[in-house]
């Protein structure tokens, strides 16, 4: 009887350890990783100081979370989704441009096409 009880306890312990393990599908971790990668890509091109880097990372995280939220809320209506995503992108770019100094703004405009998938050069 002791062996059966020990086996059941061991099985329950292993099951709880497996269920309590780290989850890889955590959306917050994914957004944070994407925001960090985006921030690093921009920071490498336009030479941000530490304060700007932290503000940009928060801005990127907020923008990515907003985009995910909009995709969930307006998945049924593509035209509204496109409009809201466009508005969100415009708001992001305005906040980013407000954060940059003139020299950084010039570098940002030079590298904008290479930083976006469908970017067009700014003249």
C-alpha positions as CSV (number, residue, x, y, z in Angstrom):
1,X,0.0,0.0,0.0
2,X,2.9,2.4,0.7
3,X,4.3,1.8,-2.8
4,X,0.9,2.7,-4.4
5,X,0.6,5.9,-2.2
6,X,4.2,6.9,-3.0
7,X,3.6,6.3,-6.7
8,X,0.4,8.4,-6.7
9,X,2.1,11.2,-4.8
10,X,5.1,11.1,-7.2
11,X,2.8,11.1,-10.2
12,X,0.8,14.1,-8.8
13,X,4.1,15.9,-8.1
14,X,5.4,15.4,-11.7
15,X,2.1,16.5,-13.2
16,X,2.0,19.7,-11.1
17,X,5.6,20.5,-12.0
18,X,4.8,20.1,-15.7
19,X,1.7,22.3,-15.5
20,X,3.6,24.9,-13.5
21,X,6.5,25.1,-16.1
22,X,7.2,28.2,-18.1
23,X,4.7,28.9,-20.9
24,X,6.2,29.8,-24.3
25,X,3.0,31.3,-25.8
26,X,2.9,34.2,-23.4
27,X,1.8,37.2,-25.6
28,X,3.3,39.8,-23.2
29,X,6.7,38.2,-23.5
30,X,6.4,38.1,-27.3
31,X,5.4,41.7,-27.4
32,X,8.3,42.7,-25.2
33,X,10.7,40.8,-27.4
34,X,9.4,42.4,-30.5
35,X,9.4,45.9,-29.0
36,X,13.0,45.3,-27.8
37,X,14.1,44.2,-31.3
38,X,12.4,47.1,-33.0
39,X,13.9,49.6,-30.5
40,X,17.4,48.2,-31.1
41,X,17.0,48.4,-34.8
42,X,15.9,52.0,-34.6
43,X,18.5,52.9,-32.0
44,X,21.3,51.4,-34.1
45,X,20.4,53.7,-37.0
46,X,19.7,57.0,-35.2
47,X,22.0,57.0,-32.1
48,X,19.6,57.4,-29.2
49,X,20.7,58.2,-25.7
50,X,19.6,56.0,-22.8
51,X,16.5,58.1,-21.9
52,X,15.3,58.2,-25.5
53,X,16.0,54.4,-25.8
54,X,13.7,53.7,-22.8
55,X,11.0,56.0,-24.0
56,X,11.2,54.5,-27.5
57,X,10.9,51.0,-26.1
58,X,7.8,52.0,-24.1
59,X,6.4,53.6,-27.2
60,X,7.1,50.5,-29.3
61,X,5.5,48.3,-26.7
62,X,2.4,50.4,-26.5
63,X,2.2,50.6,-30.3
64,X,2.5,46.8,-30.7
65,X,-0.1,46.1,-28.0
66,X,-2.5,48.6,-29.6
67,X,-2.1,46.9,-32.9
68,X,-2.8,43.5,-31.4
69,X,-5.8,44.9,-29.6
70,X,-7.1,46.5,-32.8
71,X,-6.6,43.2,-34.8
72,X,-8.6,41.4,-32.2
73,X,-11.4,43.9,-31.9
74,X,-11.9,44.7,-35.6
75,X,-11.1,41.3,-37.2
76,X,-14.6,41.1,-38.7
77,X,-14.4,44.4,-40.5
78,X,-11.3,44.9,-42.6
79,X,-11.9,48.5,-43.7
80,X,-12.3,49.7,-40.1
81,X,-9.3,47.7,-39.1
82,X,-7.2,49.2,-41.8
83,X,-8.3,52.7,-40.8
84,X,-7.6,52.2,-37.1
85,X,-4.2,50.6,-37.8
86,X,-3.4,53.6,-40.0
87,X,-4.4,56.0,-37.3
88,X,-2.4,54.1,-34.7
89,X,0.7,54.2,-37.0
90,X,0.3,57.9,-37.5
91,X,0.0,58.5,-33.8
92,X,3.1,56.4,-33.2
93,X,5.1,58.3,-35.8
94,X,4.1,61.6,-34.4
95,X,5.2,60.6,-30.9
96,X,8.4,59.2,-32.3
97,X,9.2,62.4,-34.2
98,X,8.4,64.5,-31.2
99,X,11.0,62.5,-29.2
100,X,13.9,63.0,-31.7
101,X,16.4,65.8,-31.9
102,X,17.0,67.5,-35.3
103,X,20.1,65.5,-36.2
104,X,18.4,62.2,-35.2
105,X,15.3,63.2,-37.2
106,X,17.5,63.6,-40.3
107,X,19.1,60.2,-39.7
108,X,15.6,58.7,-39.2
109,X,14.4,60.1,-42.5
110,X,17.4,58.8,-44.3
111,X,16.9,55.2,-42.9
112,X,13.1,55.1,-42.8
113,X,12.8,53.1,-46.0
114,X,15.1,50.4,-44.7
115,X,13.4,50.2,-41.3
116,X,9.9,49.4,-42.6
117,X,8.7,46.6,-44.9
118,X,6.9,48.9,-47.3
119,X,8.6,52.2,-46.6
120,X,9.0,54.9,-49.1
121,X,11.9,57.3,-49.1
122,X,11.1,60.7,-47.6
123,X,12.3,63.7,-49.6
